[in-house]
Amino acid sequence: MSGLSFKKRIIKAARLFVLRKLKFGIVDYRNINMVNGPGLLEDVMQVYKGDRFLQGIEELYNIHNIVRATGHLKGAIAEVGVYKGGTAKLIALGKGARELHLFDSFEGMIKVSGSTDRHAKGDFADSRIEDVKRYLSGFEGIYFHKGWFPETASPVLEMKISFSLVHLDVDLYQSTKDALEFFPPRMVPGGVILSHDYNSVSCPGVKKAFDEFSSRTGKTVFELGGTSQCMVVF
Ligand SMILES: C[S@@+](CC[C@H](N)C(=O)[O-])C[C@H]1O[C@@H](n2cnc3c(N)ncnc32)[C@H](O)[C@@H]1O
């Protein structure tokens, strides 16, 4: 089974090529590294040079910055939407002693809603949990929850885990909606939910779920300019 259609693979490859050729000239990395301290640049580049992430370099910076910015908080980190572990590795590099709970089917998109989602069943099916475990084997405190979220959330409920950071990268309306029902009551004060694809035309369900969450709760959804990301602070 292949995770992405041929057309999507070509678009992804072209995007990576353009990013790699052009973006180093746009962002002043020395300055970012000075501002954020040693380590950030190296961590981002370690993941960026790999072939497992699906996000732009500014988005990787934002993830790593927010991992570090929430480092003083008590509470675990969760990622829903792990695929091959690209962004999970970036989080693991900056998480310190915090637990990292990783939720994914590790079999790609199992349920999609035809009316909202642009992804098809079976997209991202080329990830294997054994491979992701191997990729992240150098880190302590990583817990895998294989299956369709939130059906896989019972260990978190039983252990009464609270979260300092949740990274969502699920692309789908219902998955985002479910995560925005499950995690908010479990966030510590100052904790952050960060999501990819809030502004992506290919994932309209993410914006829809966040905007509904904002209307329902009054919480502000911050768009992170120049990227597709958004975040909510608790
Ligand atoms: C875009 S990929 C994640 C990419 C990854 N964060 C990265 O950049 O390295 C989306 C993933 O979300 C997963 N996914 C979406 N909804 C899910 C759900 N409700 N439960 C489990 N996995 C889900 C899919 O299986 C897929 O692997």
The ligand as an ORCA input file, in Angstrom:
! r2SCAN-3c Opt
* xyz 0 1
  C       0.425     14.423      8.201
  S       0.666     12.892      8.973
  C       1.636     13.329     10.387
  C       3.027     13.829     10.030
  C       3.996     14.030     11.167
  N       3.483     14.869     12.228
  C       5.282     14.666     10.663
  O       5.270     15.808     10.169
  O       6.330     14.027     10.776
  C      -0.955     12.591      9.595
  C      -1.083     11.347     10.443
  O      -2.267     11.466     11.226
  C      -2.747     10.179     11.513
  N      -4.123     10.318     12.038
  C      -5.088     11.189     11.650
  N      -6.168     11.072     12.434
  C      -5.900     10.110     13.344
  C      -6.631      9.542     14.425
  N      -7.863      9.961     14.759
  N      -6.045      8.558     15.141
  C      -4.790      8.124     14.831
  N      -4.042      8.628     13.820
  C      -4.595      9.624     13.093
  C      -2.563      9.427     10.207
  O      -2.481      8.052     10.432
  C      -1.219     10.023      9.705
  O      -0.136      9.188     10.041
*
